[in-house]
Amino acid sequence: MPHQPVAILDAIRTPFVKANGQLASVTPLELGSHVVDPLLKHPGAVLASASRTQIIFGTALSYPTFVYGGREVAIACGAPAINGHGTEYACATSVKTAVEAAHLLTNDTADVVIAGGSDSLSHQPLLISETLDRVARMSRKRDAQAFATQLATLTIAEMLPVLPSVNEPYNGETLAYSAETLMHAYGVTRADADTYAAQTQQRAAAARDTYLSPRVRPIDTPNGTVSQDDLIRGDTTVDVLAALPAVFDTGGVTSGNASRLTDGGAAVLLASSTHVQRHDLKPQGWIVASHLSAHDPHVGVLLGPAFAIPQVLDQAGMTLADIDVIEIHEAFAGQVLANLNALASDTFAKEQLNRSTAVGVINPADINLWGGSLSIGHPFGATGARLIMHAVDRLHAENKQTALLALCIGGARGAALIIQRDRKL
């Protein structure tokens, strides 16, 4: 958690589009430099020296051609004197970059930090089978003919590229299965999930032109300019979603109530309170508390928000009654609703949080009023920064003061931030 509030000066993202679609030719580095470059030109960033500026930019996936994260982005943006690094924190990568930025800013290590992330599922690195890997390594000590002879003994399946596993490495469980089990454990029905999924699609469609588009920076590709999100389906109804087949026999998760593979990038420009005061800058908001949590996977891998939210509220000295705006990452509709049910449960509070009573009730109708990851898309590394944008912009649009955002994270982790619109320095 930052010891002092950290100013949010600006935020930008690319359009979020379906994988292998309009942004398929754009690399994760290009997505990153596209959103960081205009932030480097922001007056608040220009006023900071290169030695007091950093870029922390991450990806949830590992790309062989994008290794140094923020440092590569700085060079690509023509700012080689600015230092930076990368980080990975699954679906909360760009929240983690913001938390790291807050530590630099509050410890007087930097005046300005650009934090963000990108992912391109269109560029998801491919693996090779263990058998092909072994043959290839052995062939280094042999001639080409010996290698060819060995290859001839392999099956087609052993020769084909392999997509990286999306299973949790410690138990082999997919996140979709985790969402399915959470639904049943916390009383979320298929109808509940479909109702929520239809709601988020309709909300995103209604908000796209007025609230979402101003943060989107169009990006040119060899096939034309991409200027808006393409996963939003405003005509989605509960009846349409109810007709989709379930992923599992127990019938909860479907392709319609789960987030989809997405390409995109996003970044936020953060500054220290000292830098803001010195140059009379006008922040859009302030990060006042943050928490990264972890819990036993057996409780539910995707229950991160239910663990992170009470912790960040405690750090800020707040309760849910003090929160005006709530944004929660929608990996799955059922996962969101299960977390809300856990937060409202006295049993969960006693058994998992060591609290005597529930954290509190959050009405699903009161969160993500402009849509979320189910409708807008979920480029893993960029989603956290997108949530920060929504939180800040909703505070201004709704004339509110305090926002809470939270994410579930692979590895049975959670993340939460509290953002305020105004602060007295």
Summary of the structure (lengths in Angstrom):
residues: 425
radius of gyration: 22.0
end to end distance: 18.2
largest distance: 73.5
contacts: 1609
relative contact order: 0.20
helix: 42%
strand: 21%
